[in-house]
Amino acid sequence: MITLERQAALNKEISSSGSHPDVISALKKVALEFGFQHVTLLASPDPDDILLAPLIVESTWPREYVREFDRRRLMRRCPLAPLLLGSALPVSWSVDHDDNHNLQFDTTSIELLRRYDIVSSAAMPLHSVDGHRFLMRFDGTRQPLCQVELNELGMIALHAFDVFDRLRRNVPRPSVPALTARELEVVRWTSQGKTSNEIGNILSLSDHTINAYLTNAIRKLDCVNRTQLVAKAIRLRLIA
């Protein structure tokens, strides 16, 4: 179990981070202190997301794991999203133990998780100051966290995300292709979870027109789907 002294030292290193790589480096140490091998920050998935890669902000997961996860289209079969979206507290689980919140992983997912030693995890739902949802995950092969460990890790993760988010908001905007006012408006409504039909009703436009605006924005920002578009627009501070 992590000691208060080590927790204070880890929080101090996180607080002194001057860049996103510094925060991730500190979080790698946090992961190791708690017996995990990986740490990941990703945008919280929506029900219509089908790929994992566009959601990832930073991760130490093996690239091969992410590629195979997406190649097999396992996002739609993953039982974690409903659990995490319905929780405001840290959650811990393991595919090899009974104490896993009754998560039902299919055999393909379990085989992939075991092959890459991602069988035990802890995740924390997080919210940026501009209202966007993220998840921080720690993964490895250790035994499931006890409640005290989970609470400690949750507090450290919350502190690290606050530092990460502050650094994100302080980064100068890079030069990017300009989105039109209407494209920005559509992207902003999309970031709030609105469908094309709902946005069309709000703006008195057709679904076809809304989708055309989104397609243009996706092309301009070199994205592959709406989720990545929203994440990149937030990262570039094009929308709040």
C-alpha positions as CSV (number, residue, x, y, z in Angstrom):
1,M,0.0,0.0,0.0
2,I,1.3,3.5,-0.9
3,T,2.4,5.5,2.1
4,L,1.4,9.1,2.8
5,E,5.0,10.2,2.3
6,R,5.2,8.6,-1.2
7,Q,1.8,10.1,-2.0
8,A,3.0,13.6,-1.0
9,A,6.2,13.1,-3.0
10,L,4.1,12.0,-6.1
11,N,1.8,15.0,-5.8
12,K,4.7,17.3,-5.4
13,E,6.2,16.0,-8.6
14,I,2.9,16.3,-10.4
15,S,2.5,19.9,-9.2
16,S,5.9,20.9,-10.5
17,S,5.2,19.6,-14.0
18,G,5.7,22.2,-16.6
19,S,4.4,20.3,-19.6
20,H,2.1,17.4,-20.6
21,P,5.1,15.0,-20.9
22,D,6.1,15.9,-17.4
23,V,2.6,15.1,-16.1
24,I,2.6,11.7,-17.9
25,S,6.1,10.9,-16.6
26,A,4.9,11.6,-13.1
27,L,1.8,9.4,-13.7
28,K,4.0,6.5,-14.9
29,K,5.6,6.6,-11.4
30,V,2.2,6.7,-9.8
31,A,1.2,3.6,-11.8
32,L,4.3,1.7,-10.7
33,E,3.8,2.7,-7.1
34,F,0.3,1.2,-7.2
35,G,1.5,-1.9,-9.0
36,F,0.2,-1.0,-12.5
37,Q,2.2,-1.0,-15.7
38,H,0.2,1.4,-17.8
39,V,-1.6,4.8,-17.5
40,T,-4.0,6.3,-20.1
41,L,-5.9,9.5,-20.4
42,L,-8.7,9.5,-22.9
43,A,-11.9,11.3,-23.8
44,S,-14.9,9.7,-22.3
45,P,-16.5,7.5,-25.0
46,D,-20.0,8.1,-26.4
47,P,-22.4,5.3,-27.2
48,D,-21.8,5.8,-31.0
49,D,-18.0,5.6,-30.8
50,I,-16.6,2.5,-32.5
51,L,-12.8,3.2,-32.3
52,L,-10.5,3.5,-29.3
53,A,-7.5,5.3,-30.9
54,P,-9.2,8.7,-31.6
55,L,-10.3,8.9,-27.9
56,I,-6.7,8.6,-26.6
57,V,-5.1,11.8,-25.3
58,E,-2.0,10.1,-23.8
59,S,-1.3,6.4,-23.1
60,T,1.5,3.9,-22.4
61,W,-0.6,1.1,-23.8
62,P,1.2,-0.9,-26.5
63,R,0.3,0.5,-29.9
64,E,-0.3,-3.1,-31.1
65,Y,-3.0,-3.5,-28.4
66,V,-4.8,-0.4,-29.6
67,R,-4.5,-1.3,-33.2
68,E,-5.9,-4.8,-32.6
69,F,-8.7,-3.5,-30.3
70,D,-9.9,-1.3,-33.1
71,R,-9.3,-3.8,-35.9
72,R,-11.6,-6.2,-34.1
73,R,-14.1,-3.4,-33.4
74,L,-14.2,-4.3,-29.7
75,M,-15.4,-0.9,-28.6
76,R,-19.1,-1.8,-29.2
77,R,-18.6,-5.1,-27.2
78,C,-16.7,-3.4,-24.3
79,P,-18.9,-3.4,-21.1
80,L,-16.8,-0.7,-19.4
81,A,-18.3,2.4,-20.9
82,P,-21.8,2.1,-19.3
83,L,-20.2,1.4,-16.0
84,L,-17.8,4.4,-16.1
85,L,-20.4,6.8,-17.6
86,G,-22.7,6.0,-14.7
87,S,-20.1,6.6,-12.0
88,A,-18.7,9.8,-10.5
89,L,-16.3,7.8,-8.4
90,P,-13.1,5.8,-9.1
91,V,-13.8,2.2,-10.2
92,S,-11.6,-0.9,-10.0
93,W,-12.0,-4.3,-11.7
94,S,-10.3,-7.4,-12.9
95,V,-11.2,-9.9,-15.5
96,D,-9.7,-12.7,-13.4
97,H,-11.6,-12.0,-10.2
98,D,-15.2,-12.1,-9.1
99,D,-15.1,-8.5,-7.8
100,N,-15.5,-6.9,-11.2
101,H,-18.9,-5.2,-11.0
102,N,-20.4,-8.1,-12.9
103,L,-18.7,-6.9,-16.1
104,Q,-19.2,-9.4,-18.9
105,F,-16.2,-9.4,-21.2
106,D,-16.5,-11.7,-24.3
107,T,-13.8,-14.3,-25.0
108,T,-12.1,-12.2,-27.7
109,S,-11.7,-9.2,-25.4
110,I,-10.4,-11.4,-22.5
111,E,-7.9,-13.1,-24.8
112,L,-6.6,-9.7,-26.0
113,L,-6.4,-8.2,-22.5
114,R,-4.5,-11.2,-21.1
115,R,-2.1,-11.2,-24.0
116,Y,-1.1,-7.6,-23.3
117,D,-1.3,-8.0,-19.5
118,I,-4.2,-5.6,-19.1
119,V,-6.3,-7.7,-16.8
120,S,-6.6,-5.5,-13.7
121,S,-7.6,-1.8,-14.0
122,A,-8.7,1.3,-12.2
123,A,-10.4,4.2,-13.8
124,M,-11.5,7.7,-12.7
125,P,-14.1,9.8,-14.5
126,L,-12.9,13.4,-14.8
127,H,-14.3,16.7,-16.0
128,S,-12.4,19.6,-17.4
129,V,-13.2,23.2,-16.3
130,D,-14.9,23.7,-19.7
131,G,-17.2,20.8,-19.1
132,H,-15.8,18.0,-21.2
133,R,-15.5,14.4,-19.9
134,F,-12.4,12.4,-19.7
135,L,-11.2,9.1,-18.1
136,M,-7.9,8.3,-16.5
137,R,-7.0,4.6,-16.5
138,F,-4.3,2.5,-14.8
139,D,-3.8,-1.0,-16.0
140,G,-1.7,-4.1,-15.3
141,T,-1.7,-7.5,-13.7
142,R,-1.9,-6.7,-9.9
143,Q,-4.7,-7.8,-7.6
144,P,-7.8,-5.6,-7.5
145,L,-7.3,-2.4,-5.5
146,C,-8.8,-2.3,-2.0
147,Q,-11.0,0.7,-1.3
148,V,-8.3,2.7,0.5
149,E,-5.9,2.3,-2.4
150,L,-8.7,3.2,-4.8
151,N,-9.5,6.4,-2.9
152,E,-5.8,7.4,-2.7
153,L,-5.3,6.7,-6.4
154,G,-8.4,8.7,-7.3
155,M,-7.2,11.7,-5.4
156,I,-3.8,11.6,-7.1
157,A,-5.4,11.2,-10.5
158,L,-7.8,14.1,-9.9
159,H,-4.8,16.3,-8.9
160,A,-2.8,15.2,-12.0
161,F,-5.7,15.9,-14.3
162,D,-6.2,19.4,-12.8
163,V,-2.5,20.1,-13.6
164,F,-2.8,18.6,-17.1
165,D,-6.0,20.5,-17.9
166,R,-4.4,23.8,-16.7
167,L,-1.4,23.2,-18.9
168,R,-3.8,22.4,-21.8
169,R,-5.6,25.7,-21.4
170,N,-2.4,27.7,-21.3
171,V,-0.9,26.3,-24.5
172,P,-1.0,29.0,-27.3
173,R,-3.3,28.1,-30.1
174,P,-1.3,26.8,-33.1
175,S,-2.0,27.9,-36.6
176,V,-4.8,25.7,-38.0
177,P,-7.2,25.8,-41.0
178,A,-10.0,28.3,-40.1
179,L,-13.4,26.8,-39.5
180,T,-16.3,29.0,-40.5
181,A,-18.6,30.4,-37.9
182,R,-21.3,27.8,-38.8
183,E,-18.8,24.9,-38.7
184,L,-17.7,26.0,-35.3
185,E,-21.3,26.3,-34.2
186,V,-22.1,22.7,-35.4
187,V,-18.9,21.4,-33.8
188,R,-19.8,23.1,-30.5
189,W,-23.3,21.5,-30.5
190,T,-21.7,18.1,-31.3
191,S,-19.4,18.5,-28.3
192,Q,-22.5,18.8,-26.2
193,G,-23.8,15.4,-27.4
194,K,-26.3,16.6,-29.9
195,T,-27.0,14.4,-33.0
196,S,-27.2,15.8,-36.5
197,N,-30.9,15.7,-36.4
198,E,-31.0,17.6,-33.1
199,I,-28.6,20.2,-34.4
200,G,-30.6,20.6,-37.5
201,N,-33.7,21.3,-35.5
202,I,-31.9,23.8,-33.4
203,L,-30.4,25.7,-36.4
204,S,-33.3,25.1,-38.8
205,L,-31.1,23.2,-41.2
206,S,-31.4,19.7,-42.8
207,D,-29.4,16.7,-41.5
208,H,-27.6,16.7,-44.9
209,T,-26.4,20.3,-44.3
210,I,-25.3,19.5,-40.7
211,N,-23.3,16.5,-41.9
212,A,-21.7,18.5,-44.6
213,Y,-20.5,21.1,-42.1
214,L,-19.1,18.3,-39.9
215,T,-17.4,16.6,-42.9
216,N,-15.7,19.9,-43.8
217,A,-14.6,20.4,-40.2
218,I,-13.2,16.9,-40.0
219,R,-11.3,17.4,-43.2
220,K,-9.9,20.8,-42.2
221,L,-8.6,19.5,-38.8
222,D,-7.4,16.2,-40.3
223,C,-9.6,14.0,-38.2
224,V,-11.2,10.6,-38.8
225,N,-14.6,11.0,-37.0
226,R,-16.7,13.3,-34.9
227,T,-15.2,12.2,-31.6
228,Q,-11.7,13.0,-32.8
229,L,-13.0,16.3,-34.3
230,V,-14.4,17.4,-30.9
231,A,-11.3,16.3,-29.0
232,K,-9.0,18.2,-31.4
233,A,-11.2,21.3,-31.4
234,I,-11.1,21.3,-27.6
235,R,-7.4,20.7,-27.6
236,L,-6.9,23.6,-30.0
237,R,-9.3,25.7,-28.0
238,L,-11.5,26.3,-31.0
239,I,-14.5,25.6,-28.8
240,A,-14.9,25.9,-25.0
